[in-house]
Amino acid sequence: SRLAVFYIVIVRGLLIGAIAGLVTYPLAQGLAWGLTTFAAPCIVQPQDLYWLFAGSMVACFVGSLGPAVVATCSEPGDVLNSASLS
């Protein structure tokens, strides 16, 4: 159904965002360590990184809404076939 296609596109966007967030979280900690060690004294709390991760998930959700709405305007079979090819 069209609603199922909508959910598939949204979940796909959120999965991509979660994977990207989990990969960039250690990178952000490393950059924060390098910044505080070599450049400028600053305090980076883990809560700051959690908020950044949450913000990126919201951005991925909002970014998935457009393609999800477009996907619901097409036939569900066509959308699923094209999604499996990409």
matplotlib code that plots the C-alpha trace (Angstrom):
import matplotlib.pyplot as plt

x = [0.0, 1.0, 1.4, 3.8, 5.9, 5.9, 7.2, 9.8, 11.3, 11.2, 12.9, 15.5, 16.4, 16.5, 18.8, 21.2, 21.2, 21.7, 24.6, 26.2, 25.7, 27.2, 30.3, 30.7, 30.3, 33.8, 35.2, 33.7, 35.1, 38.6, 38.3, 37.2, 40.2, 42.5, 41.0, 41.3, 44.8, 46.5, 44.5, 42.1, 41.1, 37.4, 35.1, 33.1, 30.6, 29.2, 25.7, 26.7, 27.4, 24.2, 22.3, 24.1, 23.2, 19.6, 19.6, 21.1, 18.3, 15.7, 17.3, 17.3, 13.6, 12.7, 14.9, 13.1, 9.7, 10.0, 11.0, 8.5, 5.6, 6.8, 7.0, 3.4, 2.3, 3.5, 2.5, 3.8, 5.1, 7.1, 8.6, 9.7, 11.2, 13.2, 14.3, 15.7, 17.7, 19.5]
y = [0.0, 3.6, 4.0, 1.1, 2.7, 5.9, 4.1, 2.2, 5.4, 7.1, 4.1, 3.9, 7.6, 7.1, 4.1, 6.0, 8.8, 6.5, 4.7, 8.0, 9.4, 6.3, 6.6, 10.3, 10.2, 8.8, 11.1, 14.1, 12.9, 12.6, 16.1, 17.5, 15.9, 17.3, 20.8, 20.9, 19.4, 21.3, 24.4, 26.1, 25.1, 24.3, 21.8, 19.4, 17.5, 14.2, 15.7, 18.1, 15.2, 13.5, 16.6, 16.7, 13.1, 13.8, 16.8, 14.8, 12.2, 15.0, 16.3, 12.9, 12.5, 15.8, 15.1, 11.8, 13.3, 14.8, 11.6, 9.6, 11.9, 11.7, 7.9, 7.7, 9.5, 6.5, 3.0, 0.9, -1.9, 0.6, 2.2, -1.1, -2.4, 0.8, 0.8, -2.8, -1.8, 1.1]
z = [0.0, -0.3, 3.4, 3.6, 0.9, 2.9, 6.0, 4.0, 2.6, 6.1, 7.8, 5.1, 5.6, 9.4, 9.1, 6.9, 9.4, 12.4, 10.7, 9.7, 13.2, 14.8, 12.5, 13.1, 16.9, 17.5, 14.9, 16.7, 20.0, 18.4, 16.8, 20.1, 21.9, 19.2, 19.5, 23.3, 23.2, 20.4, 19.6, 22.1, 25.5, 25.4, 27.1, 25.0, 27.0, 25.9, 26.1, 23.4, 21.0, 22.0, 21.0, 17.7, 17.0, 17.9, 15.6, 12.8, 13.2, 13.0, 9.9, 8.3, 9.2, 7.7, 4.6, 4.1, 4.1, 0.6, -1.1, 0.9, -0.2, -3.8, -3.5, -2.3, -5.5, -7.6, -7.8, -4.8, -7.1, -9.2, -6.2, -4.6, -7.9, -8.4, -4.7, -5.0, -8.1, -6.4]

ax = plt.figure().add_subplot(projection="3d")
ax.plot(x, y, z, "-o")
ax.set_aspect("equal")
plt.show()
